[in-house]
């Protein structure tokens, strides 16, 4: 009986070590190697470089608050917006009064920044995403911000609208997701 128990413990320890090496070392090394070989730019963070310096990532949103830039989707990460080390949504349900307070606060900020804009505010400008790191907004959310940016930059709205139209990324494979605009790319195009 004791020898059978020792035999089972020995088998369990061997399997633990084997699977630890297999799933903890070999598999991650293979996946990392394949990713570096086939998708090097993406595997290294999809960084956007400007004058040899990384200005951001296409995969992680950034906080833009200056009126002359497009603002992204609100981030619910803490202790600061777009904290990639603490990806999370707000987890506030539709019946939670805190959600209504947060949305109303965001509406107030948008209206204060552009009091003459009477268009309906797109939902993605007042609600945070599930990850809190969303780098993209809808084309409608980008278009909503055109009057504020045009006024802040003293340029025609048509120029900014053209930038948005050129930056729209279609649905993935023609059927997944929605058309979208990367906020960082759009703001870099504005600066150029």
C-alpha positions in Angstrom: 0.0 0.0 0.0 2.8 2.4 1.0 4.8 1.5 -2.1 1.8 2.3 -4.3 1.4 5.7 -2.7 5.1 6.5 -3.2 4.8 5.4 -6.8 1.8 7.7 -7.4 3.6 10.7 -5.7 6.7 10.0 -7.8 4.6 10.0 -11.0 2.8 13.2 -9.9 6.1 15.0 -9.2 7.6 13.9 -12.6 4.4 15.1 -14.4 4.5 18.4 -12.5 8.1 19.0 -13.6 7.4 17.9 -17.1 4.4 20.1 -17.6 6.1 23.0 -15.8 8.9 22.9 -18.3 6.6 22.2 -21.3 3.9 24.9 -20.5 6.1 27.3 -18.6 9.2 27.4 -20.7 9.1 25.6 -24.0 5.6 26.7 -25.2 6.1 30.4 -24.3 9.5 30.3 -26.0 8.0 28.9 -29.2 5.1 31.4 -29.2 7.5 34.3 -28.5 9.9 33.1 -31.2 7.1 32.7 -33.8 5.6 36.1 -32.9 9.0 37.8 -33.1 9.7 36.2 -36.5 6.3 36.7 -38.1 4.9 39.7 -36.3 7.9 41.5 -34.9 6.3 45.0 -35.0 3.1 43.9 -33.3 4.9 41.7 -30.8 7.0 44.6 -29.7 4.0 46.8 -28.9 3.1 48.4 -32.3 5.0 51.5 -31.3 4.7 54.7 -33.3 8.0 56.4 -33.7 8.5 60.1 -34.3 12.0 61.5 -34.7 13.5 58.2 -33.3 11.3 58.4 -30.1 8.3 56.3 -29.3 5.3 58.5 -29.1 2.8 55.8 -28.2 1.3 52.5 -29.2 -1.4 51.7 -31.7 -2.8 49.1 -29.2 -3.1 51.2 -26.1 -5.0 54.5 -25.8 -3.5 57.7 -24.5 -5.0 60.5 -22.5 -5.5 63.6 -24.7 -7.1 66.6 -22.9 -5.9 69.6 -25.0 -8.7 71.1 -27.0 -6.6 71.0 -30.2 -6.5 67.2 -30.1 -9.0 64.4 -30.6 -10.0 62.9 -27.3 -10.3 59.1 -27.1 -12.8 56.9 -25.3 -12.8 57.5 -21.5 -10.6 55.1 -19.5 -11.7 53.6 -16.2 -8.2 52.3 -15.2 -6.6 53.5 -12.0 -4.7 55.3 -10.6 -4.5 57.2 -14.0 -6.3 56.9 -17.4 -4.9 54.3 -19.9 -2.8 52.5 -17.3 -1.7 49.4 -19.2 -0.6 47.8 -15.9 -4.2 47.9 -14.6 -6.4 47.2 -17.5 -10.0 47.2 -16.3 -13.5 48.5 -17.0 -15.6 50.4 -14.5 -17.9 47.4 -14.1 -20.8 49.8 -13.5 -24.1 48.3 -14.6 -26.9 50.3 -16.3 -28.8 50.6 -13.0 -25.8 51.9 -11.0 -26.2 55.6 -10.3 -22.4 56.0 -10.4 -22.5 55.2 -14.1 -25.0 58.0 -14.7 -22.9 60.4 -12.7 -19.7 59.5 -14.7 -21.5 59.8 -18.0 -23.1 63.2 -17.1 -19.7 64.4 -16.0 -18.2 63.5 -19.3 -21.1 65.1 -21.2 -20.6 68.3 -19.2 -16.9 68.3 -20.1 -17.7 67.9 -23.8 -20.3 70.6 -23.7 -18.1 73.0 -21.8 -15.2 72.4 -24.3 -17.5 73.2 -27.3 -20.7 75.0 -26.1 -21.9 75.7 -29.7 -21.9 72.1 -30.7 -25.5 70.9 -30.5 -24.9 67.5 -32.2 -25.8 64.3 -30.3 -22.8 63.1 -28.4 -21.6 59.6 -29.6 -21.8 57.0 -26.8 -18.1 56.1 -27.1 -17.1 59.6 -25.9 -18.9 59.2 -22.6 -18.6 55.5 -21.7 -15.4 53.6 -21.0 -14.5 50.4 -22.7 -14.2 47.0 -21.0 -10.4 47.2 -21.0 -10.0 50.9 -20.3 -7.3 51.0 -22.9 -9.2 51.4 -26.2 -7.0 53.3 -28.7 -9.8 53.9 -31.2 -13.1 55.8 -31.5 -15.9 55.6 -34.0 -15.8 57.9 -37.0 -18.9 59.6 -35.6 -17.1 60.4 -32.3 -14.2 61.9 -34.3 -16.5 64.0 -36.5 -18.3 65.3 -33.3 -14.9 66.8 -32.2 -14.2 68.6 -35.5 -15.6 72.1 -34.5 -13.7 72.2 -31.3 -10.4 71.2 -32.9 -10.9 73.5 -35.9 -11.5 76.5 -33.5 -8.5 75.6 -31.3 -6.1 75.2 -34.3 -7.6 78.0 -36.4 -8.1 75.8 -39.5 -11.0 74.9 -41.6 -13.3 72.0 -40.5 -13.1 70.5 -44.0 -9.4 69.8 -43.6 -10.0 68.0 -40.3 -12.9 66.0 -41.8 -10.6 64.9 -44.6 -8.0 63.7 -42.1 -10.7 61.6 -40.4 -12.0 60.1 -43.6 -8.4 59.1 -44.6 -7.9 57.6 -41.1 -11.0 55.4 -41.0 -10.1 51.7 -40.7 -12.8 49.4 -42.1 -14.2 46.3 -40.4 -11.7 43.6 -39.9 -12.1 41.0 -42.7 -15.0 43.1 -43.9 -17.3 41.8 -41.2 -15.8 41.9 -37.7 -16.2 45.0 -35.5 -17.1 48.4 -36.7 -15.3 51.1 -38.7 -12.9 53.0 -36.4 -10.3 55.7 -36.1 -7.0 55.4 -34.1 -6.8 58.5 -32.0 -3.0 58.6 -31.8 -2.6 58.3 -35.5 -5.2 61.0 -36.1 -3.5 63.4 -33.6 -0.1 62.8 -35.2 -1.7 63.6 -38.6 -3.1 66.8 -37.1 0.3 67.8 -35.9 1.8 67.2 -39.4 
